[in-house]
Amino acid sequence: MKGKDLRIVFMGTPEFAVTSLKKLVEEGYNIVAVVTTPDKPAGRGQKMHESDVKVAARELGLPILQPEKLRDPEFVAAMQELQPDLGIVIAFRMLPEVIWSMPKYGTFNLHASLLPQYRGAAPINWAIINGEKETGITTFLLNHEIDKGAIIGQWREPILAEDNIGTMYDKLMMRGKDLVVETVEKIASGDYTAIEQMHIDEATLKPAPKIFKNDCRIDWSWEGERIVNFVRGLSPYPAAWTPMFLDGEERSSAKIFEVKFEPKQHDGVVGTISTDGKERISVTCSDGIIHILALQMAGKKRMSNHDLLLGFRDIESYSCR
């Protein structure tokens, strides 16, 4: 059997999933429906926002399902009527067994790490934050446990010194579309051996939990290389940040998008800000100086250091302690 003979239901939400959906359609695969999240209000005007996958599916002329609850009897019945042979999940919600087990050949997920490492919601971020030199993507069959199904395919991708979450997201997104197509063909032909994630010492695995605002705060007592990786792993979104104190009180904060570390012995207090008043903004850390190359003050637009310093001449009166 060929992959194009399969009736496929595609499930996803963000841009990361769109590239694979478009690739499947362009290659002539039979996508019988797209399942994505319901529209929800967003932004200052609280206008209804459609997921990236919904927008793409509509442009491609594909049937769209947007269930509020994945166990809803109407949604389950709609899925049964589609008679799917295969389910594909990319950056979507956790599926109940009644859905992932429904397709004749099961349901597979595209995950942005080299499983079993970095199971969880933010695998690319954590790989960079932890200073990894390599990451990748994995396709695996869904089962009862999150990110623990049998592995079908993988692609390894180096993490370069200049990479951040933005660049790695794009690289893995583009690699992902080809791995998805390869996986569909493997499943259709039956010519593959799924590798079970069994007998693994969980203590050797690094998790990738969802990232919240408090997780993004820089600790200036860290070593410089750790701070560099931390900033890279959160740039450009959600962005590392630091509070800014004046006379012991928090007066502002800043998102930090790009930094450079200069190893240097110093007797200063970590979190001390220094500047030349023109271009350089630096903060002391445990083993040197962090030079801030791109930042955004709270309530302000992102601007160059030069423009920021024109209106913030007393920045050295503040600290990040």
Residue pairs with C-beta under 8 A, 6 or more apart in sequence:
1 188
1 189
1 190
2 185
2 188
2 189
3 29
3 181
3 184
3 185
3 187
3 188
4 27
4 28
4 29
4 30
5 30
5 188
6 29
6 30
6 85
6 86
6 105
6 184
6 187
6 188
7 30
7 32
7 82
7 83
7 84
7 85
7 86
8 24
8 29
8 30
8 31
8 32
8 84
8 85
8 86
8 87
8 88
8 184
9 31
9 32
9 33
9 34
9 35
9 79
9 82
9 84
9 86
9 87
9 88
9 103
10 17
10 20
10 21
10 24
10 31
10 33
10 34
10 35
10 53
10 62
10 87
10 88
10 90
11 34
11 35
11 36
11 87
11 88
11 89
11 90
11 92
11 95
12 18
12 20
12 21
12 34
12 36
12 53
12 88
12 89
12 90
12 91
12 92
13 36
13 37
13 51
13 52
13 53
13 91
13 92
13 93
14 51
14 52
14 53
14 91
15 52
15 173
16 90
16 91
16 112
16 169
16 172
16 173
16 176
17 52
17 53
17 90
17 91
17 92
17 110
18 52
18 53
18 56
19 173
19 174
19 176
19 177
20 88
20 90
20 110
20 176
20 177
20 180
21 31
21 34
21 53
21 56
21 57
21 60
21 90
22 56
22 60
22 177
23 177
23 178
23 180
23 181
24 31
24 88
24 180
24 181
24 184
25 31
25 60
25 62
27 181
29 181
29 184
31 60
31 62
32 63
32 82
32 84
33 62
33 63
33 64
33 65
33 78
33 79
33 82
33 84
34 53
34 54
34 57
34 62
34 63
34 64
34 65
35 64
35 65
35 66
35 67
35 92
36 51
36 53
36 54
36 57
36 64
36 65
36 66
36 92
37 51
37 54
37 66
37 92
37 93
38 66
38 67
38 68
39 48
39 49
39 50
39 51
39 54
39 66
40 48
40 49
41 47
41 48
41 49
42 48
42 49
43 49
54 64
54 66
57 64
58 64
65 75
65 78
65 79
67 74
67 75
69 75
70 93
70 95
70 96
70 99
71 96
71 98
76 98
76 99
79 99
79 102
80 102
84 102
84 103
84 104
85 103
85 104
85 105
86 103
86 104
86 105
86 106
86 107
86 108
86 184
86 187
86 188
87 95
87 99
87 100
87 102
87 103
87 106
87 107
87 108
87 142
88 107
88 108
88 109
88 110
88 180
88 184
89 95
89 100
89 107
89 108
89 109
89 110
89 142
90 109
90 110
90 176
90 180
94 146
95 107
95 142
97 144
99 107
100 106
100 107
100 142
100 143
101 107
105 187
105 188
106 141
106 142
106 187
107 141
107 142
108 139
108 140
108 141
108 142
108 149
108 152
108 183
108 187
109 139
109 140
109 141
109 142
109 147
109 149
110 137
110 138
110 139
110 176
110 179
110 180
110 183
111 119
111 123
111 137
111 138
111 139
111 140
111 147
112 123
112 124
112 135
112 137
112 169
112 172
112 176
113 119
113 123
113 124
113 127
113 135
113 136
113 137
113 138
113 208
114 134
114 135
114 136
114 137
114 138
114 154
114 156
115 138
115 140
115 147
115 151
115 154
115 197
116 147
116 148
116 197
116 200
116 205
117 205
117 206
118 126
118 127
118 135
118 206
118 207
118 208
119 146
119 147
119 148
119 205
119 207
119 208
120 126
120 146
120 147
120 207
120 208
120 209
120 210
121 208
121 209
121 210
121 211
122 208
122 209
122 210
122 211
123 135
123 208
124 135
124 165
124 168
124 169
124 172
124 233
125 165
125 208
125 211
125 233
125 234
126 206
126 207
126 208
126 209
126 233
127 135
127 159
127 168
127 208
127 233
128 135
128 159
128 163
128 164
128 165
128 168
128 229
128 232
128 233
129 229
129 230
129 232
129 233
129 234
130 206
130 229
130 233
131 225
131 226
131 229
132 159
133 158
133 159
134 156
134 157
134 158
134 159
135 156
135 157
135 159
135 168
135 172
136 154
136 155
136 156
136 157
136 172
136 175
137 154
137 155
137 157
137 172
137 175
137 176
137 179
138 151
138 153
138 154
139 151
139 152
139 153
139 154
139 179
139 180
139 183
140 147
140 149
140 150
140 151
140 152
140 194
140 197
141 149
141 150
141 152
141 194
142 149
143 149
143 150
148 197
149 197
150 194
150 195
150 196
150 197
151 194
151 195
151 196
151 197
152 183
152 186
152 187
152 192
152 194
152 195
153 179
153 182
153 183
153 186
153 192
154 179
155 175
155 178
155 179
157 168
157 171
157 172
157 175
159 168
163 171
163 232
164 231
164 232
164 233
164 235
164 236
164 258
165 232
165 233
165 234
165 235
165 236
165 237
166 235
166 236
166 237
186 192
211 234
211 238
213 238
213 241
216 234
216 238
216 239
216 240
216 241
217 240
217 241
217 242
217 243
218 227
218 230
218 231
218 240
218 241
218 242
218 256
218 320
220 227
220 242
220 270
220 271
220 283
220 284
220 285
220 286
220 290
220 320
220 321
221 270
221 271
221 285
221 286
222 230
222 285
222 286
223 285
223 286
223 287
224 261
224 262
224 263
224 285
224 286
224 287
224 288
224 289
224 290
225 261
227 259
227 261
227 285
227 290
228 259
228 260
228 261
228 290
230 240
231 240
231 256
231 257
231 258
231 259
234 240
235 256
235 257
235 258
236 257
239 255
239 256
239 257
239 296
240 255
240 256
240 257
241 253
241 254
241 255
241 256
242 253
242 254
242 256
242 283
242 320
243 250
243 252
243 253
243 320
244 250
244 251
244 252
244 253
244 254
244 273
244 318
244 319
244 320
245 251
245 318
245 319
245 320
245 321
246 317
246 318
251 318
252 297
252 298
252 318
253 297
253 298
254 295
254 296
254 297
254 298
255 295
255 296
255 298
256 292
256 294
256 295
257 293
257 294
257 295
257 296
257 302
258 292
258 293
258 294
259 290
259 291
259 292
259 293
260 290
260 291
260 293
261 285
261 288
261 289
261 290
261 291
262 288
262 289
262 290
262 291
263 287
263 288
264 287
264 288
264 289
265 288
266 284
266 288
266 289
268 284
269 284
269 319
269 321
270 284
270 285
270 286
270 321
271 283
271 284
271 319
271 320
271 321
272 283
272 284
272 319
272 320
272 321
273 281
273 282
273 283
273 315
273 316
273 318
273 319
273 320
274 280
274 281
274 282
274 283
274 284
274 316
275 281
275 282
275 309
275 315
275 316
277 309
277 313
278 306
278 309
279 305
279 306
279 309
280 291
280 305
281 291
281 292
281 295
281 305
281 308
281 309
281 315
282 289
282 290
282 291
282 292
283 289
283 290
283 292
283 320
284 290
292 305
293 305
294 302
295 302
295 305
295 308
296 302
296 303
297 308
297 312
309 315
